[in-house]
Amino acid sequence: MKAKSPSESRVEMTELVLPNHTNALGTIFGGQLMAWIDTAAAVCSFRHCRNQCVTASMDALHFISPVKMGEIVILQASVNYTGKTSMEIGVKVTTENPLTGEKKHTASAYLTFVAVNEKGHPVPVPPVLPHTEQEKRWNMEAKKRRAVRIGG
Ligand SMILES: CC(C)(COP(=O)(O)OP(=O)(O)OC[C@H]1O[C@@H](n2cnc3c(N)ncnc32)[C@H](O)[C@@H]1OP(=O)(O)O)[C@@H](O)C(=O)NCCC(=O)NCCS
């Protein structure tokens, strides 16, 4: 299977925080942000594999700063590492103030997606081939996380 660069599947998704996304304090529901993170990662997995993929896990997720109604949320997803049938996808969440343009790092998440056939059985994924220094660092860090995650 031909190796693919992370740049071939990278996703940037932009959302606007509306009243139906927020709680009584006017800040976003954590679950809403998790849904957007899952969607960005899913699109990234489809672009990498051109195959159906399912979420196997999401590592611990920490919300570093609150996201307010009216703010812009930018989700950047890329494939950090591939195993035989699984991929680690990293999603960085940044919040942008629509009036000043000020940006804040809001959360980072690491998800494992598995490519599956029509019966839901895992199938091989194309290996990811990191090119840039940053991609190589993300790949090494993801390899360590995978070892902790699955004990391998
Ligand atoms: C994900 C799923 C397909 C894995 O099936 P499985 O029979 O356990 O597969 P295997 O044990 O052969 O593992 C397949 C790969 O998934 C990885 N994997 C399985 N469970 C995992 C988990 N909880 N976290 C991270 N990786 C996991 C394995 O490490 C393996 O990776 P590799 O091939 O790159 O080495 C299966 O558990 C499933 O269908 N889960 C439900 C997925 C779903 O519906 N998600 C939507 C939200 S509910």
The ligand as a Gaussian input file, in Angstrom:
#p B3LYP/6-31G(d) Opt

LIG

0 1
 C      -12.460000      -0.278000      16.612000
 C      -12.803000      -1.735000      16.276000
 C      -13.124000      -1.849000      14.782000
 C      -11.540000      -2.557000      16.587000
 O      -11.882000      -3.901000      16.337000
 P      -11.067000      -5.101000      17.001000
 O      -11.653000      -6.373000      16.534000
 O      -10.901000      -4.844000      18.446000
 O       -9.697000      -4.924000      16.261000
 P       -8.233000      -5.377000      16.643000
 O       -8.077000      -5.866000      18.045000
 O       -7.787000      -6.261000      15.517000
 O       -7.465000      -3.984000      16.532000
 C       -7.418000      -3.283000      15.311000
 C       -6.609000      -2.023000      15.510000
 O       -7.340000      -1.129000      16.338000
 C       -6.551000      -0.740000      17.450000
 N       -7.472000      -0.575000      18.561000
 C       -8.487000      -1.393000      18.911000
 N       -9.136000      -0.900000      19.979000
 C       -8.508000       0.266000      20.309000
 C       -8.697000       1.246000      21.325000
 N       -9.681000       1.145000      22.225000
 N       -7.875000       2.306000      21.359000
 C       -6.886000       2.433000      20.439000
 N       -6.650000       1.535000      19.458000
 C       -7.448000       0.472000      19.401000
 C       -5.566000      -1.882000      17.625000
 O       -4.407000      -1.432000      18.314000
 C       -5.274000      -2.253000      16.202000
 O       -4.361000      -1.330000      15.635000
 P       -3.256000      -1.772000      14.525000
 O       -3.902000      -2.651000      13.510000
 O       -2.813000      -0.472000      13.917000
 O       -2.157000      -2.475000      15.253000
 C      -13.990000      -2.261000      17.134000
 O      -13.623000      -2.250000      18.491000
 C      -15.262000      -1.423000      16.925000
 O      -15.954000      -1.611000      15.939000
 N      -15.547000      -0.540000      17.886000
 C      -16.692000       0.358000      17.761000
 C      -16.302000       1.576000      16.922000
 C      -17.436000       2.570000      16.838000
 O      -18.569000       2.207000      16.594000
 N      -17.072000       3.829000      17.031000
 C      -18.025000       4.904000      16.968000
 C      -18.291000       5.462000      18.317000
 S      -19.182000       4.352000      19.340000

